[in-house]
Amino acid sequence: MLPVSERIGTIFAFEIPAHRGPLNPDEREFARRLGTHLHDALLAYERVRQLMQQALAGHQLLASYPYPMWLLDAQRGITFENPAAVAERERGDRVAEVGQRLVLVRSAADRQLGECLLRLHQAGHGAQATVDLRPTEADPPLWLHLSLLVPGATLGAFGERPMVLATLFDPQHVSALDPFALAQMFRLTPTEAKVAVRVAEGLTAEQIGLQLHTAQSTVRTHIREVLAKLGASRTADVVRLLRQGEALWAAKRRADDLADHQPRPRSGDR
């Protein structure tokens, strides 16, 4: 018996009449090879089964969120979309599917999406980018947040290939802030994201500590980290920054400003 996993083992045997006599050397070698191939096939099957279970766990997680979320490969191929993403795509006013690939309706945003996906797949786990979906800068915040997920860093929960998690965030259509989405968008730790949600809901440090069973001093430390990462100076600003989506735009503007002020090589430089 050859073990395949904790759940599966391989038993391979020939049943032959007694008068047939024992197998000759060639037949025994054939039986050995056949048994090895069967064992290898079962190993491959078990590996695929485990990967499907892991991916299903990640899919179940994404399916529970109110934000439209897609898992995309480097060529925009949709490997998974949660129910909110299906509804968003079926409306067709902001995103669409063409040949099982995600396409943004606005051509400028669509070009930016393609560039971001290629750049992210060349980066490491957790690399992020943002695609502005607003028709004009005067429109309310609306963006597609992209984050690279590498199998080794996610325990294979989203498959065995690097994937980009695309999250469409429309502050006007989401009634409650979600810690997972905030952590992805603003690079917060899980605990900082939970604290940020409660700060945005108007809770005090004392109330947050009671809800999270954490000392007030620890909560205040987390609040300082949240303020720093959001570029805010007061907890009162967090409500506006998170509820209206201004924090991400502020971070994006700072990044754009830094890029604009980077020294550019002169034509004679090599």
C-alpha positions in Angstrom: 0.0 0.0 0.0 1.3 3.4 -1.0 0.0 6.5 0.9 -1.3 9.4 -1.2 -2.5 11.6 1.7 -3.8 11.2 5.2 -7.2 10.3 3.6 -6.1 8.2 0.6 -3.9 5.3 0.0 -3.1 3.2 -3.1 -3.6 -0.6 -3.2 -3.0 -2.3 -6.5 -3.3 -6.0 -7.1 -3.8 -8.6 -9.9 -6.4 -11.3 -9.6 -5.4 -14.3 -11.6 -6.5 -18.0 -11.6 -4.5 -20.4 -9.5 -3.6 -22.6 -12.5 -2.2 -19.5 -14.3 0.9 -19.6 -12.1 3.1 -16.7 -10.9 3.8 -13.7 -13.1 7.0 -13.8 -15.1 9.6 -11.0 -14.7 8.2 -8.9 -17.6 4.7 -9.1 -16.2 5.8 -8.2 -12.7 7.7 -5.1 -14.2 4.5 -4.1 -16.1 2.4 -4.5 -12.9 5.0 -2.4 -11.0 4.9 0.4 -13.6 1.1 0.3 -13.8 0.9 0.6 -10.0 3.3 3.6 -10.0 1.3 5.4 -12.7 -1.9 4.8 -10.7 -0.3 6.2 -7.6 1.0 9.3 -9.4 -2.4 9.9 -10.9 -4.0 9.8 -7.5 -1.3 12.1 -6.1 -2.2 14.6 -8.9 -5.9 14.2 -8.2 -5.4 14.9 -4.5 -3.3 17.9 -5.2 -5.9 19.4 -7.4 -8.6 18.6 -4.8 -6.6 20.4 -2.1 -6.0 23.4 -4.3 -9.7 23.6 -5.1 -10.6 23.5 -1.5 -8.1 26.2 -0.7 -9.3 28.4 -3.5 -12.9 27.7 -2.4 -12.0 29.0 1.1 -10.7 32.3 -0.4 -13.7 32.6 -2.7 -16.1 32.1 0.2 -14.3 34.9 2.1 -14.6 37.3 -0.9 -18.3 36.3 -1.4 -19.2 37.6 2.0 -18.2 41.2 1.3 -20.5 43.9 0.0 -17.9 45.4 -2.3 -17.6 44.1 -5.9 -14.4 42.0 -6.0 -12.7 40.2 -8.8 -9.6 37.9 -8.9 -7.7 38.7 -12.0 -4.6 37.3 -13.7 -2.0 39.4 -15.6 -4.2 39.3 -18.8 -7.3 40.5 -16.9 -8.8 37.0 -16.9 -11.5 36.7 -14.3 -10.9 33.6 -12.2 -13.5 34.6 -9.6 -16.1 37.3 -8.9 -18.3 37.7 -5.9 -22.0 38.3 -6.1 -21.6 42.0 -5.7 -19.2 42.0 -8.7 -21.6 40.0 -10.8 -24.4 42.5 -10.1 -22.0 45.4 -10.9 -20.9 43.8 -14.2 -24.5 43.0 -15.2 -25.4 46.7 -14.8 -22.7 47.5 -17.4 -22.3 51.2 -16.7 -18.8 50.9 -15.2 -17.4 47.4 -15.8 -18.0 44.7 -18.4 -16.8 41.3 -19.3 -15.3 40.6 -22.8 -14.1 37.1 -23.5 -13.9 36.3 -19.7 -11.7 39.4 -19.3 -12.6 42.4 -17.1 -13.0 45.6 -19.1 -13.7 49.1 -17.7 -16.2 51.1 -19.7 -14.2 54.4 -19.6 -11.3 53.9 -22.0 -8.8 56.0 -20.0 -9.5 53.9 -16.9 -9.3 50.7 -18.9 -5.9 51.6 -20.2 -4.8 52.4 -16.6 -6.1 49.0 -15.5 -4.0 47.2 -18.0 -0.9 49.1 -17.1 -1.4 48.5 -13.4 -2.0 44.8 -13.8 1.2 44.3 -15.7 3.1 46.4 -13.1 1.7 44.6 -10.1 2.4 41.1 -11.5 6.1 42.2 -11.7 6.1 43.3 -8.0 5.9 41.4 -4.7 3.0 40.3 -2.6 0.9 43.2 -1.3 1.9 45.6 -4.0 -1.1 48.0 -4.7 -2.4 50.4 -7.2 -5.6 52.5 -7.7 -7.6 53.1 -10.8 -9.7 56.3 -10.8 -13.2 55.5 -12.2 -14.6 59.0 -11.9 -15.8 60.5 -15.2 -14.5 63.9 -14.0 -12.4 65.1 -11.0 -15.5 66.9 -9.7 -17.5 63.7 -9.3 -17.7 61.8 -6.0 -14.9 59.4 -5.1 -15.1 56.1 -7.1 -12.1 53.8 -7.6 -10.9 50.3 -8.3 -8.3 49.2 -5.8 -5.8 46.5 -6.9 -3.7 44.4 -4.6 -1.4 41.5 -5.6 -1.9 38.2 -3.8 1.0 35.7 -4.0 0.2 32.1 -3.1 3.0 31.7 -0.6 1.8 34.7 1.4 -1.9 33.7 1.4 -1.5 30.0 2.1 -2.9 29.1 -1.3 -6.3 30.5 -0.3 -6.7 32.0 -3.8 -5.0 29.3 -5.9 -1.4 28.6 -6.7 -0.8 31.5 -9.2 -0.3 35.1 -8.3 -3.6 37.0 -8.6 -4.7 40.6 -8.4 -7.6 41.3 -6.1 -9.7 44.1 -7.6 -12.1 45.9 -5.4 -14.6 48.5 -6.6 -15.2 51.0 -3.9 -18.1 53.4 -4.1 -18.6 55.2 -0.8 -22.1 56.2 -1.8 -23.3 52.6 -2.3 -21.7 51.0 0.8 -23.6 51.5 4.1 -20.9 50.0 6.4 -17.1 50.1 6.3 -15.4 46.7 6.2 -12.1 46.1 8.0 -10.8 43.7 5.3 -11.3 46.3 2.6 -9.8 49.1 4.7 -6.8 47.0 5.5 -6.3 46.3 1.8 -6.8 49.9 0.7 -4.9 51.8 3.3 -2.2 49.2 4.4 -3.6 48.8 7.9 -3.0 45.8 10.1 -6.2 43.8 10.8 -6.4 45.3 14.3 -5.8 48.9 13.0 -8.6 48.3 10.4 -11.0 47.2 13.1 -10.2 50.3 15.2 -10.5 52.5 12.1 -14.0 51.3 11.4 -15.1 52.0 14.9 -13.4 55.5 14.9 -15.3 56.2 11.7 -18.5 55.2 13.4 -17.8 57.8 16.1 -16.8 55.5 19.0 -14.4 56.7 21.7 -11.2 54.9 22.6 -12.9 53.7 25.7 -15.9 52.3 23.8 -13.5 50.7 21.2 -11.5 49.1 24.0 -14.6 47.5 25.5 -15.8 46.1 22.1 -12.3 44.7 21.2 -11.5 43.7 24.8 -8.3 45.8 24.6 -6.7 48.4 26.9 -7.4 52.0 26.1 -3.7 52.7 25.8 -3.4 50.0 23.2 -6.4 51.4 21.3 -4.9 54.9 21.4 -1.7 53.5 19.9 -3.7 51.9 17.1 -5.6 55.2 16.5 -2.2 57.1 16.2 -1.1 54.5 13.6 -4.4 54.9 11.7 -4.1 58.7 11.7 -0.5 58.5 10.4 -1.4 56.1 7.6 -4.4 58.1 6.5 -2.6 61.4 6.7 -5.1 62.8 9.3 -4.3 64.9 12.3 -7.5 64.4 14.3 -9.9 61.4 14.9 -12.7 63.6 13.7 -11.1 63.7 10.3 -11.1 59.9 10.0 -14.9 59.9 9.7 -14.8 62.2 6.7 -11.7 60.6 5.2 -13.1 57.1 5.3 -16.8 57.8 4.7 -16.2 60.0 1.7 -13.2 58.1 0.4 -11.0 61.1 0.6 -8.1 59.3 2.3 -7.2 57.3 -0.7 -7.4 60.3 -3.0 -5.1 62.2 -0.7 -2.6 59.3 -0.6 -2.9 59.1 -4.4 -2.3 62.8 -4.8 0.8 62.6 -2.6 2.2 59.7 -4.6 1.5 61.6 -7.9 3.2 64.7 -6.4 6.3 62.7 -5.5 6.4 61.2 -8.9 6.1 64.7 -10.5 9.0 66.0 -8.4 11.3 63.0 -9.2 14.4 64.2 -11.2 14.0 63.3 -14.8 17.1 62.3 -16.9 18.2 64.8 -19.4 18.4 63.9 -23.0 22.2 63.6 -22.8 22.2 61.4 -19.7 22.8 57.7 -20.1 
